[in-house]
Amino acid sequence: MPLYFFHIRNGMGFTPDDEGQELADVGAARNVALRSARALIAAEVAEGRIDLRGRIEVADADGAQVLALPFAEAVELLTGDPPSD
């Protein structure tokens, strides 16, 4: 199985993934990136803020970026009044 690395680029800088994960394909790697981004966002919510300017950059074993998942694509923001009955 291919090896993918999930590097984080956000307001704290760049955090490389030195271990990577073996996954079936790029689609599976995108799902891991999505869950990771949501976990990072959830941790920020616990601190009372959300910074959606970051992204997870997924690279293959050769170091080539195969996708970038912006944090803003990991969540749907709903604002305003709740729907009425």
ABEGO torsion letter per residue (X at the ends): XBBBBBBBBBAAEBBBBAAEBBBABAAAAAAAAAAAAAAAAAAAAAAGBBBAABBBBBBBAAGBBABBBBAAAABBBBBEBBBBX
